[in-house]
Amino acid sequence: MLALDLDRVVFDTNAYFKHIDTQLAPLGTSMEEIFSKTGDRKDLGCLFDDLSERFGKARAEEILFKDTQNFISSEMAELAEFVMSRDGRVVIISVGDSHQTKKLKGFPHSEIFPVVNDTEKLRAALSLKVPIFVDDKKTVIEQLRSRKVNAYQATWFLDGEHKANALKGALNTPSELKKLVVKLLNP
């Protein structure tokens, strides 16, 4: 089994947010404006609710989810196909609500576990006894490693500042992850 976080591992979240802002500009709004009204909550649910209220649910769906397949790493999709073709499972453990699953359009996976925060993400990974977990967050990786999980930090979608502060030995490309997965599948 391969367990993956969605944002900034499978999905280029930074490019996706830029795309959404491009879609919102002609409508006279922005993510910054929408999130300024939500306090600490900055998630797809907030965006969807605001856009649904202003433009209707169908238009909100179109703005947020029409092109999501363009932000999925093709290398990660190939890796997931590889794992599943060898009777392996690919699970996604990601912070988010039901809208989060809509970003996986076109990505092969066995199951998704949307969780409310990183603590729940850790619990899910531990309860599933995942042999490999990949996340972009340094703290999640450190906590999983302290519990003897083979956890790896993915940096391929991180900005320069976060890459500079990445863990030693962080993975810079999905092909580095593939080598680890192949080794796990063929001991």
LUMFITI-855890 format. One record per residue (C-alpha): residue in one letter; x, y, z. Coordinates in nm, 3 decimals, always signed. Layout:
<atoms>
A,X,Y,Z
...
</atoms>
This chain:
<atoms>
M,+0.000,+0.000,+0.000
L,+0.112,+0.350,-0.084
A,-0.040,+0.636,+0.115
L,-0.027,+0.987,-0.023
D,-0.130,+1.332,+0.081
L,-0.318,+1.507,-0.198
D,-0.215,+1.873,-0.193
R,+0.141,+1.941,-0.310
V,+0.211,+1.570,-0.350
V,-0.035,+1.444,-0.611
F,-0.189,+1.781,-0.691
D,-0.016,+2.111,-0.777
T,-0.220,+2.318,-0.532
N,-0.027,+2.642,-0.584
A,-0.090,+2.639,-0.962
Y,-0.451,+2.539,-0.900
F,-0.510,+2.837,-0.670
K,-0.358,+3.070,-0.931
H,-0.594,+2.917,-1.188
I,-0.894,+2.973,-0.963
D,-0.794,+3.337,-0.909
T,-0.769,+3.377,-1.287
Q,-1.124,+3.241,-1.315
L,-1.249,+3.471,-1.038
A,-1.097,+3.797,-1.166
P,-1.353,+3.852,-1.447
L,-1.626,+3.788,-1.189
G,-1.498,+4.075,-0.975
T,-1.369,+3.870,-0.685
S,-1.061,+3.679,-0.567
M,-0.969,+3.405,-0.326
E,-0.811,+3.668,-0.101
E,-1.140,+3.858,-0.083
I,-1.342,+3.541,-0.015
F,-1.102,+3.416,+0.250
S,-1.090,+3.757,+0.420
K,-1.447,+3.682,+0.531
T,-1.382,+3.329,+0.659
G,-1.129,+3.390,+0.935
D,-0.907,+3.089,+0.984
R,-1.096,+2.863,+0.743
K,-0.931,+2.871,+0.402
D,-1.053,+2.565,+0.224
L,-1.250,+2.451,-0.078
G,-1.569,+2.431,+0.125
C,-1.549,+2.804,+0.201
L,-1.479,+2.885,-0.162
F,-1.759,+2.661,-0.282
D,-2.011,+2.805,-0.037
D,-1.927,+3.164,-0.126
L,-1.928,+3.102,-0.502
S,-2.250,+2.899,-0.481
E,-2.421,+3.181,-0.298
R,-2.305,+3.439,-0.554
F,-2.321,+3.246,-0.881
G,-2.508,+2.921,-0.814
K,-2.381,+2.570,-0.744
A,-2.331,+2.473,-1.108
R,-2.106,+2.774,-1.174
A,-1.915,+2.714,-0.849
E,-1.854,+2.350,-0.953
E,-1.733,+2.466,-1.294
I,-1.496,+2.728,-1.151
L,-1.346,+2.499,-0.889
F,-1.347,+2.153,-1.045
K,-1.376,+2.169,-1.424
D,-1.001,+2.155,-1.494
T,-0.863,+1.978,-1.187
Q,-0.710,+1.696,-1.391
N,-0.464,+1.956,-1.530
F,-0.310,+1.994,-1.185
I,-0.247,+1.626,-1.113
S,+0.111,+1.511,-1.150
S,+0.123,+1.274,-1.446
E,+0.425,+1.104,-1.289
M,+0.231,+1.044,-0.968
A,-0.064,+0.908,-1.168
E,+0.171,+0.668,-1.347
L,+0.316,+0.559,-1.012
A,-0.033,+0.498,-0.872
E,-0.122,+0.292,-1.182
F,+0.200,+0.095,-1.137
V,+0.121,+0.017,-0.773
M,-0.238,-0.081,-0.850
S,-0.132,-0.299,-1.146
R,+0.065,-0.507,-0.896
D,-0.240,-0.558,-0.676
G,-0.132,-0.278,-0.446
R,-0.351,-0.011,-0.295
V,-0.309,+0.362,-0.327
V,-0.482,+0.556,-0.052
I,-0.511,+0.930,-0.024
I,-0.512,+1.078,+0.327
S,-0.575,+1.449,+0.300
V,-0.701,+1.735,+0.511
G,-1.023,+1.863,+0.359
D,-1.392,+1.803,+0.316
S,-1.593,+1.622,+0.050
H,-1.490,+1.884,-0.206
Q,-1.131,+1.764,-0.173
T,-1.220,+1.436,-0.344
K,-1.333,+1.623,-0.657
K,-0.972,+1.723,-0.721
L,-0.879,+1.360,-0.783
K,-1.053,+1.340,-1.120
G,-0.839,+1.111,-1.333
F,-0.606,+0.999,-1.055
P,-0.604,+0.622,-0.988
H,-0.659,+0.546,-0.622
S,-0.818,+0.279,-0.408
E,-0.965,+0.496,-0.137
I,-0.959,+0.848,+0.000
F,-0.970,+0.950,+0.363
P,-1.058,+1.318,+0.403
V,-0.957,+1.425,+0.754
V,-1.010,+1.747,+0.947
N,-0.648,+1.818,+1.046
D,-0.295,+1.680,+1.053
T,-0.353,+1.500,+1.383
E,-0.632,+1.300,+1.218
K,-0.407,+1.243,+0.916
L,-0.148,+1.085,+1.147
R,-0.414,+0.869,+1.314
A,-0.543,+0.750,+0.977
A,-0.195,+0.661,+0.853
L,-0.117,+0.474,+1.174
S,-0.449,+0.286,+1.182
L,-0.404,+0.179,+0.819
K,-0.049,+0.064,+0.899
V,+0.079,+0.219,+0.579
P,+0.421,+0.095,+0.469
I,+0.499,+0.424,+0.290
F,+0.346,+0.766,+0.348
V,+0.428,+1.074,+0.141
D,+0.340,+1.426,+0.250
D,+0.471,+1.774,+0.178
K,+0.466,+1.881,+0.543
K,+0.788,+1.840,+0.735
T,+0.609,+1.809,+1.072
V,+0.382,+1.528,+0.950
I,+0.683,+1.334,+0.822
E,+0.876,+1.383,+1.146
Q,+0.582,+1.265,+1.355
L,+0.524,+0.957,+1.141
R,+0.893,+0.870,+1.142
S,+0.896,+0.894,+1.522
R,+0.628,+0.621,+1.511
K,+0.841,+0.401,+1.283
V,+0.650,+0.473,+0.959
N,+0.848,+0.500,+0.636
A,+0.749,+0.859,+0.568
Y,+0.896,+1.082,+0.300
Q,+0.865,+1.452,+0.233
A,+0.771,+1.545,-0.124
T,+0.909,+1.879,-0.240
W,+0.823,+1.880,-0.612
F,+0.532,+2.124,-0.569
L,+0.676,+2.332,-0.285
D,+0.785,+2.692,-0.324
G,+1.150,+2.792,-0.277
E,+1.117,+2.886,+0.090
H,+0.957,+2.553,+0.186
K,+1.207,+2.359,-0.026
A,+1.493,+2.536,+0.153
N,+1.350,+2.422,+0.488
A,+1.277,+2.066,+0.379
L,+1.404,+1.764,+0.565
K,+1.738,+1.619,+0.470
G,+1.674,+1.345,+0.218
A,+1.342,+1.491,+0.103
L,+1.223,+1.368,-0.234
N,+1.260,+1.623,-0.513
T,+1.088,+1.431,-0.792
P,+0.822,+1.161,-0.820
S,+1.082,+0.938,-0.989
E,+1.274,+0.928,-0.658
L,+0.956,+0.804,-0.491
K,+0.905,+0.544,-0.763
K,+1.246,+0.393,-0.685
L,+1.143,+0.353,-0.320
V,+0.808,+0.201,-0.414
V,+0.962,-0.044,-0.661
K,+1.205,-0.153,-0.391
L,+0.915,-0.205,-0.149
L,+0.715,-0.409,-0.403
N,+1.018,-0.616,-0.505
P,+1.214,-0.681,-0.183
</atoms>
